[in-house]
Amino acid sequence: MTRNVSRRDVLGAAGAAAATAMLPAPALAQGTPPSVVIVGGGVGGATLARQLALHARGKIFVTLIEPARRYRTCFFSNLAMAGLNSGLAIDYDYMRLVFELGILVRHDAASAIDLTARTVKLRSGQSLKYDRLVLSPGIDFNNGAIEGYDEQTSKLMPHAWRRDQPIEVLKAQIDAMPKGGTFLITSPAPPYRCPPGPYERASMVAHVLKRQNPSAKILIVDEKDSFPKQKLFLDGWKRHYPGMIDWVPRKDHGGLKAVHAKSGELKCEFRSFKADVTNLVPPQKAGAIA
């Protein structure tokens, strides 16, 4: 019995083979499977763990370190906000990795790495030895880049850009907007997670407002003067949401400098903005363990 081999099969097998090839020779010679420890169970880490276990078939012992027991994807979250899919469709646990593929999932956090001893220290105090280590830390926010922005600010001006703040937080504010109100979303300078994401979110918010608050306006305050798939988005907005969405490039405001969460004001170099709901997507960097 044969089946067609997909590009994904080839890449997955190649990745597993490459990981095995890169393992130190002593680990391969001792008779026990070499150990790969992956720190971070988001999309990148969980996908790598799955592919290694799937294609290595017991020849590599895979451990995934992830403190959370459930993972909510950021991709497709905008569809959930717009009511185009269920929040359950973006919510996952790690049980299939454990029971179907034999991956050891440690619900803990990595606190330190000893490159000489090849160990990862966990927050619980335990240490794990590895032959090959992979870091997939996700993102952190560069809070110091904007004056006045901190964790407290994010409660009033939600980002909903990371799993610690679900999309429902933002949706509740959008649903409570006054008639004819203004929704504002910022788009940070690179690097940040999902470059088309802010424009996709603006589109999905427009989808909601067109139905429940058609006189509302949407502002996109951008830290860039161009953005991914720009023509596609601009054409789509003109066709489906004429007059509702206003994109403001950096050259028209000079860059975001400060926020005042209580007043809802965003201060830029030579212009200020104020909205009924502000979705402030802050500057980003790699997660702390990196």
N, C-alpha and C positions, 0 to 999 in steps of 0.2 A: 504494500500500500504506500503510495506516495502522496505528497502534498506540495503545493507551490511554496517556495521559500520567499518570504517578504523581505523588504529592506530592513525592517525592524529585527527580523530573525538574524540577519547577517550582522548587523551592528551589535546586537546583544551578544551573540556568540563571540564576535571579535573582541568586545569589551571584556568578557569573562576570560578569554584566552590571554589578552594583554595583561590583565590583573594577575593571572597566574604566572606569566613570564616575568613580571616585575618583582615577584616575591623573592626574598633572600633564599639562596640555595640551601642553607641548613634547615629551613622550615620544610622544604620539599623532601629532604633526605631522611627526616626523622620518622617517617611513616604515619604520623598524625597529620590531619588536614591543616594547612596553614590558616592563620586567622586574619581576617579583614575586619577592622572595626570602622564603622561609619558613624560619625557624629552629626546628628541632625536628621530628623525623620520627616522633613518636608517632601516636596515633590522630587527634588534632586536626590536626596539621600535614600528615600524609600524606593525610588525607581532603580537606583544602582543596586541596592540590596536585593531587590527582586530579580534583576537580571543576572547578578552574580550567582545567586542560589539556583536559579532556573537552569542556567547553562553549565555551571560547574558541577552540578549533580553530586553533591557530597564531597567533592574534592577540595572545597574551600569552606571553612567555618565562618559564617557571616554573623556579626553582631551589630545591631542598630541601637544607638543611644538616642533616646528622645524622651524628654520629661512629660510631654502631654500624652494622654491615652487616646485622644481623638484628634483628628486633623480636619480642618475645614479649609478647602481650597479657596484661593483668591480668584483664580480663573472660574468663570461662570457665576461668580457672586453677583455681578451686575445683572445677570438674567434673573437671579433669585430676587433681587431688589425690585425689578420691574414686574415680578409676578409671572415670568415666562418659564420658570421651573421652580421646583420646591427646594427649600433650604436643605432638605434631607439629601438632595442630589449632589450636594457639595460637601457632605459630612461623612468622614470615614474613620474606621478604627484600624488597628494593626493585626487583627486576629488571623486574617488570611495569610499574612507573611509568616506567622508562627506555625499555624496548623497545616498549611498546604506546602510550605517551602522549607520549614525547619529553621527559620531564622530566629536567632535569640534577640528578642527586643527587650532592652533594659529601659524602663521608664525612670530615668534619672538624668542628671545634667553633667556634662563634662566640665570640670573646674580647672584642670591643669593637664599639660602634656609633657612627658619626659621623652625627648627624642633619643637620648642615649640609651635609656633602659627600655625604650619602646613600650611605654605604658601610658594609659589614659587614667587619670584620677577622677573619680566621680564625686559628686556633691555629698553622697551618702558616706564617703570615706573609703570605699572600695577602689581597687585599681584593676584595670584590665590590660593584659598583655596583647600585643598585636604584631603581626608580620608586615602588614600594610595598613596605613591609616588614611582615611578620607574625611575631609571636613566639608560639610554641607550646611553652613550655619544660618542660611536665610538672611534676612535683612534686619538692621537696626536703624533707628532714626537719628539723624544728626541734629539734635534739638538745639544746640548752640548756634546754629546757622541763622536762626530767625529770632530777633529780640522779642521776648515775651512768650515764646512758645515752649511749653513743657507738658508734662503728663496731664496736669489739671486743665490746660487749654484744650487738649484733645477731647475732653468730655463735653465742652461747649462747642468746639469746632471739630467734629469727629473726622478722623482720617479713613476709617474702615478699610485700611490698606494692608492690614496684618491680622492674623487670626485672634489676637488678643482683644480686638474690637470688631465684633461681627457687623455685617452689613445692616442688620435690623436696627442698630442704633441710629444709623443715618436715615434709613427709610422712615422711622418714626418721626424724625424732624421734618422730612419732606412732606409726609402726610399731614402734618400740623401747620404747614405754611399758610399764611393768609392768602386770600384770593388776590391775584395780581402781584404776588410777592416775588422776591429774587433769590435764586439759588446760585451760589458761587462755588466753583471748584478751582483749586490751584493745581498747576502741573509743574513739578520741580525740574531743575536742570539735571542732566545725566550725571552719574548713573542712578537709575531707580528701577524698581520692579515693574515690569510690563510697560514698556514705552507707549503703546497705544492706549493703555488703560484709562487715563483721565478722560480721553475723548470718547471712548466707548461708554464710560460711566455717564458723561454728559448726555450722550445719545439716549441711554436707557432712562435717565431722569426726565428727559424731554418726552419719551414715550409715556411715562407715568403722568407728567403734568399736562400733556395734550388731552388726556382723558379726564383728569380730575381737577385741573387748575389751568385751563387753556390760555388765560391772560398772563400767566407767570413768565418770568424771564430767566435766562441762564447766562451767567458770565463765566468764561474760562480765563483766569489770570495766569498767563504762561510765563515761565522763566526762560523760554526759548523763542526764537523768531520763526521757527518752522517746527513741524512735528511729523511723526510717522503716519503714512497713509493720508496725508493732509488733503489732497484733492478729493479722495474718496469720501472723507468725512464732510468736507465743506459742501460737496455736491449733494450728499445725503441730507445734510441739515437744511439746505435750501429747498430740497424737494419735499421732505417730510415734515419739517418744523420751521417753515418760513417766518423770519422775524423773531424767533424765540431765543436762538443761541447767538451770543456775541463772543467771539474769540479775541482776546487782547494780548498781542505778542509783547515780549519784553521791551522792544524798542518804543512801545507806546506808554510804558509805565516806569521803566528804568530799573526794575528789579525789586522784589519783595524784601523789605527791611525789618518790619516789626508788625506784631499783631497785638490787639487789645481785645481779649476774649469777651470781657463783660459788655463792651460797647459793640462788639462785632465788627470792628474796623480793622482793615488791613492797610498798612502804610507802605507805599512803594517810594522809590527815589523821587519822583515828581508827580505822584498821583495817589489818591487814596480810594479805597473801595469799601462798601458796606452792603451787607445782604441779610436777608431773613434767616437763611441757612447757609453756613459756610462749611464746605468739605475741604479742609486744609490737608493736603497731601505733602508732608514735610520732606526735606532733603534726606537722602538715604545713604547707607554704607553697609558693608558686610557685617554680619552678626559678630558678637563680641568674641567668640572663641577663635575666630580667624585672625 
